[in-house]
Structures are given as C-alpha cells and as structure tokens.
C-alpha cells in the first residue's frame, strides 16, 4: 500500500511538492538515494537491490521527479516480466514512457512531475490511461488516484480508504510548505512535517500512512522509506530511512 502525495500550486515559488511513501517487506534489501545507474548518470534515487530499479527517481537538471506504485489488474507473464522499478528511471531521465512493451509490466500507477506539469499514467494489464493533474492536492494509492478503484469488502482497500480519509483533510488544511534550499527539513516542510512522519498514529493502525505489520513466519511488511521532493527553479530532496522518527531525515540535494 504505497502512497504518493502531490501538491500543485502554479503561482507558488515551489509549484510542485511530492511525498513518496514506499511500503515493502522490510527484509528486501535496498540502498539509499544516489546516482546508482551509469546509463542514466543524472538520475538520483534509492536502489532496490533485488531488481535494480527504484520507486522514486529525481533528475535535478530537468528538474523532474517520477514515482511508481503497484496497480491493480492482470499481471504480466512471469517468464517475460520486467521490473516496474525501471519506469521511474526512464521517465525521470527522458520525460515520458517512450517506446515501451507494456505487456511485460505488472499493473502500475506512475506519476511524473515537473514544475509546470504533472502527469499520471495507470496501466491495468490491458489499457493505459494518461491524465494531467492540475492545481490542488492529489493522493495516489494502489487502487488509484484518490482510491478511485477501491473494491468493497477488500481489507487492503478498506485500509487505503481509511488512510485517505484521515490524511487528506489534514494535508489540505495545513499551510502548504514552500521549502527553501537552506532550511532544516523540519522548518522547510512546516505543517506537513508531522503529518508525513505519521501524525502520531501507531504503525499498526489501519489509518497509518507509515504502516508496519508483522505477518508471521518472520515476514514484516511496512513503510521502509519516505521521500520529500520540492520542485521550483531547482530541486530539494529530503529522505528518511527510519519512517516516523523525526530526527532521521537527511538532505539528498
């Protein structure tokens, strides 16, 4: 149940804000943000060590940020499956999907943000949709933009609905931050900072933005990192590998 939060305010000095919350099995190995891909030397992001891709990629020279979430629908054939972690790298570097064999990818939601435009692609294994996200606050979860594809009776969808219902009004009511380059992270992200740190909810709470659940048999699943990206004339990128801990943030750029 990953979450992407995108705020678009064209008149602002920082017109686009992106929050990327990555949920995964905590035992899955990864490394923190860096320039890990020689074939795309400008792209910065955390690297998944199993598949080699990323969940969120930043191209500071564009400037551009891309974030991917798992979607719903028909899965790709296992023998011909490509990692969705390739998608943010491609879009951050090139600005679009380009020529892509979509049938090789499991369903996804992929957002690409630039200071003057934000796009969202959704692939369900059969059809690709593309839309522009205009001014305002947008929340994307695995069931889609604002949870538009949620199914009644599904536990995961009930959790996503609860997450949206709790956090959306709080984010919308909070003063929108305008992160400046030299500010400490807490000051830069202002009233949003305690919210993206979990808003004080227990991590097992069904509303939690930063869940952490013991599934038994040694399997623990939950939020493994949070990224904050502000796009204006340049890029500010803050990162936490210890979700919920206010002092765990580092400045990437």
CORVEN-V884307 format. One record per residue. N is the residue number from 1. D_LAST is the distance of its C-alpha to the last C-alpha in whole Angstrom. Layout:
BEGIN
N_D_LAST + N_D_LAST
END
This chain:
BEGIN
1_27 + 2_23 + 3_22 + 4_20 + 5_20 + 6_19 + 7_20 + 8_21 + 9_22 + 10_22 + 11_23 + 12_20 + 13_18 + 14_15 + 15_18 + 16_16 + 17_15 + 18_14 + 19_15 + 20_16 + 21_18 + 22_19 + 23_23 + 24_25 + 25_27 + 26_25 + 27_27 + 28_25 + 29_23 + 30_20 + 31_17 + 32_13 + 33_10 + 34_10 + 35_12 + 36_15 + 37_17 + 38_19 + 39_21 + 40_17 + 41_15 + 42_13 + 43_12 + 44_10 + 45_11 + 46_13 + 47_17 + 48_20 + 49_22 + 50_25 + 51_25 + 52_22 + 53_20 + 54_17 + 55_18 + 56_14 + 57_13 + 58_10 + 59_11 + 60_9 + 61_12 + 62_14 + 63_12 + 64_13 + 65_13 + 66_16 + 67_17 + 68_21 + 69_23 + 70_27 + 71_29 + 72_33 + 73_36 + 74_38 + 75_36 + 76_36 + 77_38 + 78_37 + 79_38 + 80_36 + 81_33 + 82_30 + 83_27 + 84_25 + 85_22 + 86_22 + 87_22 + 88_18 + 89_18 + 90_20 + 91_19 + 92_16 + 93_17 + 94_20 + 95_20 + 96_23 + 97_25 + 98_28 + 99_31 + 100_30 + 101_33 + 102_32 + 103_35 + 104_33 + 105_31 + 106_31 + 107_31 + 108_27 + 109_25 + 110_23 + 111_20 + 112_19 + 113_17 + 114_16 + 115_17 + 116_20 + 117_21 + 118_21 + 119_23 + 120_24 + 121_27 + 122_29 + 123_31 + 124_34 + 125_35 + 126_38 + 127_36 + 128_33 + 129_32 + 130_29 + 131_29 + 132_27 + 133_25 + 134_26 + 135_25 + 136_25 + 137_24 + 138_24 + 139_24 + 140_24 + 141_26 + 142_28 + 143_31 + 144_29 + 145_28 + 146_29 + 147_31 + 148_34 + 149_35 + 150_36 + 151_39 + 152_42 + 153_42 + 154_39 + 155_38 + 156_34 + 157_35 + 158_36 + 159_33 + 160_31 + 161_33 + 162_33 + 163_29 + 164_29 + 165_32 + 166_30 + 167_27 + 168_27 + 169_29 + 170_27 + 171_24 + 172_26 + 173_28 + 174_25 + 175_23 + 176_20 + 177_17 + 178_16 + 179_12 + 180_11 + 181_8 + 182_10 + 183_12 + 184_12 + 185_11 + 186_15 + 187_16 + 188_13 + 189_15 + 190_18 + 191_21 + 192_19 + 193_18 + 194_21 + 195_22 + 196_19 + 197_20 + 198_23 + 199_25 + 200_27 + 201_29 + 202_30 + 203_28 + 204_32 + 205_32 + 206_33 + 207_31 + 208_28 + 209_24 + 210_23 + 211_27 + 212_28 + 213_31 + 214_34 + 215_36 + 216_38 + 217_39 + 218_36 + 219_33 + 220_31 + 221_29 + 222_26 + 223_22 + 224_20 + 225_17 + 226_15 + 227_12 + 228_11 + 229_9 + 230_10 + 231_12 + 232_13 + 233_13 + 234_10 + 235_7 + 236_5 + 237_5 + 238_7 + 239_10 + 240_13 + 241_16 + 242_18 + 243_19 + 244_21 + 245_20 + 246_19 + 247_17 + 248_16 + 249_12 + 250_9 + 251_6 + 252_4 + 253_0
END
